[in-house]
């Protein structure tokens, strides 16, 4: 088994890693962060003396760079979803004083549009969305309606998507 000078290996393949990451990410500061994460993974891989040198190191480094980028994108999406969820959870804490008559009118108009689109859904999907909006878990909904958990999740996803698509096509969103 041959020993690996990891620093030289990373330096030699840095341009390849950077090109691979840049193809997937356009933000230069994110490229640097992901490049650093990929380099750390390479260091960790070769820190274990039992590891064998990959047969095709170029392909291995390219795949590692891609996977590190995908991991980073998934992590960013999770963080974004969490921020959005928290902001929606606590938006009722915002003072009513900031609402202008125009906003109040638009809110009422939007609620009317949502109700109109909601009525186009089939009854089972409406029931599932109402229960979910009331804070029920997927498991509770499945048990109370005597349907599978997978069906509940599918109906929630498709129902929300149908609502969003219809509202976008009407120009509400």
Secondary structure, 3 states (H helix, E strand, C coil): CCCCCHHHHHHHHHHHHHHHHHHHCCCHHHHHHHHHHHHHHHHHHHHCCCCCCCCCHHHHHHHHHHHHHHHHHHHHHHHHHHHHHHHHHCHHHCCHHHCCHHHHHHHHHHHHHHHHHHCCCCHHHHHHHHHHHCCCCHHHHHHHHCCCHHHHHHHHHHHHHHHHHHHHHCCCC
